[in-house]
Amino acid sequence: MIDRRQDVPMLESDNRPCVGDIPGISYRPMSKVLITIPDELLEHIDRAARARKTTRSRFIQEAARHELGWPEAAVLDAAVALARDALASAGPFESADLIRRDREARDAGRP
């Protein structure tokens, strides 16, 4: 269902707008909020957003994520790539067998 007033996809379950990074693939609910920001701070935010070629909303979202200690998408992508590289030479395996082997080794050390 599309809200034609905003051209924002809507979630059928609760009729709230949702926004995705890739249209049709990654939709998540979004809330609109009204906040009070001093004019001077808003001017700085807008200048910084323009310099980064992003929106005010995206800039404030990223600032909030940073302040909350959330990792940036690039950091997560790098971690996933590093993990894939580390596991590339592992070949196929059955995780249950590995867990069983570790438990048996651990239990063998008990009296």
C-alpha positions in Angstrom: 0.0 0.0 0.0 1.5 3.4 -1.0 0.7 6.7 0.8 0.3 8.8 -2.4 0.6 12.1 -0.4 4.2 11.3 0.5 5.2 8.6 -2.0 6.4 6.6 1.0 5.7 2.8 1.2 3.4 1.9 4.0 3.4 -1.2 6.2 0.1 -3.0 5.7 0.2 -4.2 9.4 0.0 -0.8 11.1 -0.2 1.8 8.3 3.0 3.5 9.4 5.4 4.9 6.8 8.5 2.8 6.2 11.7 3.6 4.4 14.2 1.2 2.8 17.7 1.6 1.6 16.9 -0.5 -1.5 13.3 0.0 -2.7 11.4 -3.2 -2.5 14.0 -5.0 -0.5 14.9 -3.4 2.9 11.9 -1.7 4.4 11.7 -0.8 8.1 9.2 1.3 10.0 10.1 4.9 10.6 8.5 7.4 13.0 8.3 11.1 12.4 9.2 13.2 15.4 9.0 16.9 16.2 12.1 18.2 18.1 13.2 21.6 19.1 16.7 22.7 18.0 18.2 26.1 18.3 18.4 28.0 15.0 22.2 28.2 15.0 22.6 24.5 15.6 20.1 23.7 12.8 22.1 26.0 10.4 25.2 24.0 11.3 23.4 20.7 10.8 22.0 21.8 7.4 25.5 23.0 6.2 27.1 19.7 7.3 24.3 17.7 5.6 24.8 19.6 2.4 28.5 19.2 2.5 28.0 15.4 2.9 25.4 15.5 0.1 22.8 13.9 2.4 19.5 15.0 4.0 19.0 16.7 7.3 17.1 13.6 8.5 19.9 11.2 7.5 22.5 13.5 9.0 20.7 13.5 12.4 20.1 9.7 12.2 23.8 9.2 11.7 24.7 11.6 14.5 22.4 9.8 16.9 23.8 6.4 15.9 27.3 7.7 16.5 26.4 9.2 19.9 24.7 5.8 20.9 27.9 4.0 19.8 26.2 2.1 16.9 28.8 1.1 14.3 28.7 2.7 10.9 27.5 0.6 8.0 31.0 0.6 6.5 32.4 -0.8 9.7 29.9 -3.6 9.7 30.5 -4.3 6.0 34.3 -4.5 6.7 33.7 -6.9 9.6 31.5 -9.2 7.5 34.1 -9.2 4.7 36.8 -10.0 7.2 34.8 -12.9 8.6 34.0 -14.2 5.1 37.7 -14.1 4.2 38.6 -15.9 7.5 36.1 -18.7 6.8 36.8 -19.0 3.0 39.4 -21.7 3.6 37.4 -23.6 6.2 35.5 -25.6 3.6 32.2 -27.3 4.3 31.5 -28.6 7.9 28.7 -29.6 10.1 28.5 -27.2 13.1 26.8 -29.8 15.3 29.9 -32.1 14.9 32.2 -29.2 15.9 30.1 -28.5 19.0 29.9 -32.2 19.9 33.7 -32.5 19.6 34.3 -29.5 21.8 31.9 -30.7 24.4 33.5 -34.2 24.5 36.9 -32.6 24.8 35.7 -30.4 27.6 34.0 -33.2 29.4 37.0 -35.5 29.1 38.9 -33.1 31.3 36.4 -33.6 34.2 37.0 -36.1 36.9 
